[in-house]
Amino acid sequence: MKKLFQLTVEGRHRDRLLDASKHEVRKYVARQRRAALPEGVDYWDFACRFGSTEADATEVHFATLIGLMDAAGQSGADAFFVSILGTQGIRAAKPKDESGGPDSRRDQLMRHLDRPR
């Protein structure tokens, strides 16, 4: 999805236009997440770009996208550009830390239960 969202349209309130743009982004992401995953893929990831125009858009993390849209609306921008591309994500196993770091949640719980009262 690549789109330039206008925030100044005659006869429409800019807050409603901002809400509509956020709704459209969320709807696109929900539709993409419902798509069937290819073989060997764990989840859908998203490559996002945000800026005032397509030429000056920079890569951003998906979790910050809605906040950036809100900031653009509050700063008085006339428009902003959003690009979202669904990519394949593969989870990597977390390495076990044997160096005596923080205890696991299970270890903490067992220590709590074994404590005399």
KEFIVEX-792340 format. One record per residue (C-alpha): residue number from 1; residue in one letter; x, y, z. Coordinates in pm, whole numbers, plus 50000, padded with zeros to 5 digits. Each point is the difference from the previous one (the first is absolute). Example, Ala and Ser with C-alpha at 12.3 -4.5 7.8 and 13.67 -1.06 7.14 Angstrom:
2
ATOM    nr   rest       x       y       z
ATOM     1      A   51230   49550   50780
ATOM     2      S   50137   50344   49934
This chain:
117
ATOM    nr   rest       x       y       z
ATOM     1      M   50000   50000   50000
ATOM     2      K   50141   50335   49896
ATOM     3      K   49785   50303   50056
ATOM     4      L   50018   50374   50052
ATOM     5      F   49735   50091   50259
ATOM     6      Q   49859   50353   49972
ATOM     7      L   49903   50175   50322
ATOM     8      T   49851   50313   49845
ATOM     9      V   49687   49933   49796
ATOM    10      E   49727   50259   49955
ATOM    11      G   49694   49920   50212
ATOM    12      R   50170   49731   50213
ATOM    13      H   50145   50038   50347
ATOM    14      R   50372   49918   50018
ATOM    15      D   49960   49783   50313
ATOM    16      R   49751   49778   49815
ATOM    17      L   50241   49974   49704
ATOM    18      L   50279   49899   50237
ATOM    19      D   49778   49738   50164
ATOM    20      A   49898   49867   49657
ATOM    21      S   50365   49967   49894
ATOM    22      K   50090   49809   50318
ATOM    23      H   49697   49775   49947
ATOM    24      E   50109   49928   49642
ATOM    25      V   50352   49905   50113
ATOM    26      R   49869   49771   50274
ATOM    27      K   49753   49840   49760
ATOM    28      Y   50275   49931   49746
ATOM    29      V   50225   49842   50266
ATOM    30      A   49715   49783   50133
ATOM    31      R   49919   49881   49647
ATOM    32      Q   50367   49920   49933
ATOM    33      R   50033   49806   50327
ATOM    34      R   49701   49783   49902
ATOM    35      A   50172   49893   49678
ATOM    36      A   50135   49644   49992
ATOM    37      L   50363   49970   50105
ATOM    38      P   50243   49844   49751
ATOM    39      E   50176   49675   50093
ATOM    40      G   50271   50053   50262
ATOM    41      V   49884   50347   50106
ATOM    42      D   49892   50071   50358
ATOM    43      Y   49826   50338   49975
ATOM    44      W   49942   50308   49786
ATOM    45      D   50243   50285   50063
ATOM    46      F   49959   50349   49856
ATOM    47      A   50254   50229   49836
ATOM    48      C   49871   50354   50053
ATOM    49      R   50101   50341   49869
ATOM    50      F   49861   50335   50113
ATOM    51      G   50054   50360   49892
ATOM    52      S   49837   50315   49872
ATOM    53      T   50049   49881   49640
ATOM    54      E   50107   49677   49834
ATOM    55      A   50341   50146   49916
ATOM    56      D   50094   50083   50361
ATOM    57      A   49838   49699   50169
ATOM    58      T   50229   49809   50237
ATOM    59      E   49979   49648   50139
ATOM    60      V   49819   49975   50333
ATOM    61      H   49896   49713   50225
ATOM    62      F   49636   49895   49966
ATOM    63      A   49931   50061   50371
ATOM    64      T   50084   50371   49962
ATOM    65      L   49794   50060   49686
ATOM    66      I   49671   50107   50164
ATOM    67      G   50188   50232   50238
ATOM    68      L   50174   50164   49704
ATOM    69      M   49665   50047   49828
ATOM    70      D   49864   50168   50315
ATOM    71      A   50307   50224   50022
ATOM    72      A   49958   50106   49635
ATOM    73      G   49636   50088   50067
ATOM    74      Q   50083   50204   50310
ATOM    75      S   50286   50184   49829
ATOM    76      G   49762   50137   49739
ATOM    77      A   50132   49810   49699
ATOM    78      D   49779   50007   49691
ATOM    79      A   50084   49642   49902
ATOM    80      F   50223   49703   50081
ATOM    81      F   50120   49694   49810
ATOM    82      V   49979   49643   50132
ATOM    83      S   50143   49689   49839
ATOM    84      I   49939   49656   50153
ATOM    85      L   50132   49683   49844
ATOM    86      G   49927   49659   50151
ATOM    87      T   50313   49787   50030
ATOM    88      Q   50061   49647   50121
ATOM    89      G   50119   49963   50357
ATOM    90      I   50181   49701   50149
ATOM    91      R   50046   49979   50375
ATOM    92      A   50344   49922   50134
ATOM    93      A   50041   49797   50318
ATOM    94      K   50125   50197   50298
ATOM    95      P   50340   49881   50117
ATOM    96      K   50011   49863   50354
ATOM    97      D   50205   50213   50235
ATOM    98      E   50216   49771   50216
ATOM    99      S   50208   50285   50145
ATOM   100      G   49794   50036   50315
ATOM   101      G   49788   50288   49872
ATOM   102      P   49650   50075   50123
ATOM   103      D   49796   49698   50103
ATOM   104      S   49727   49870   49779
ATOM   105      R   49641   50065   50098
ATOM   106      R   49961   49634   50099
ATOM   107      D   50302   50015   50232
ATOM   108      Q   49866   50312   50168
ATOM   109      L   49661   49838   50053
ATOM   110      M   50150   49680   50142
ATOM   111      R   50219   50198   50241
ATOM   112      H   49693   50197   50113
ATOM   113      L   49797   49683   50059
ATOM   114      D   50282   49829   50193
ATOM   115      R   50042   50296   50238
ATOM   116      P   49891   49920   50358
ATOM   117      R   49712   50206   50137
